[in-house]
Amino acid sequence: MPYVFTEQGVAMLSTVLNSEKAIQINIKIIDTFVQMRQWALDNKELTKRVADIENYLINYAKDNNKEIEKIYEASLT
């Protein structure tokens, strides 16, 4: 189970929570999502570089796992 809410999840949650404190916290969380989105738009190059690094690491891990499996299989024979 995830430990975070999406922006839409926070918006939905705010429809069922009626206390003043809950409403204020939800507003702050949604404001944070807006700020994060604006930061990503303002830093598109950096965002792309981070995504490229993430994709590289995912592919590297897949390749590495295949090699580890080969080593493991060879050790069994």
N, C-alpha and C positions, 0 to 999 in steps of 0.2 A: 504494500500500500504506500502511496506517496505521502510525503511529510510536508507538502507545500500545496498552496492553492494557485490556480490560474487566476488571471484577472477576472474572467467570467465567473469562476467559482466564488470569488470574493463578492462580486456583484450579486450573485444569487443568494449568498449567505446573508447579505445585508437586507434582503427582503424578509427574512424570517427573524432576525435579531432586532429587538425593539428598544433595547436599553440605550440611553444616551452615550454611554461609554463605548458600547459595541459599534454604534453608528460612527462615532468619531474615529475609532481605530480602523474601521473599514474605509473611511474617507482617506485616512493617511496611507493605508496600504494601496488603494487605487491610485493616489497621487504618486506613490513610489513606482508603480508600474508605468505611469505616464512619463515620469522622469527617466526610467530605464529605457523606454522606447525612444525618447528624445535623444538620449545619450547615444544609442545605437545608430540613430539617423545621423547625428552629428559626427560620428566616428565610423563611417562605413568602411573605410580602408582597414582600420584596426579590427573591426568586427569580421571582415572577410579574412584577414590574416589568422585570427583566432579560429575561425571555422575551418580554414585550410589546415592548420596545425591539428585540430581535432580529427579531421578526416584522415590525415596522415597517420596519426597515432592509432586510430581504429584499424586502418589497413595493416599497419606494422604489427599490431597485436594479433590480428588474424593470421598473418604470415608466420609470426613467431609461434603461435599456438600449433600450427600445422607442423612446424619443425620439431617442437617438443613432443608432439604425438608420435612422430617418426622415431625419435630417440627412445621414447617409452616402449613402442612396439618392438624395436630392435633389441631392447634389453630383456624382453620377455622370451625371445627365442634363443 
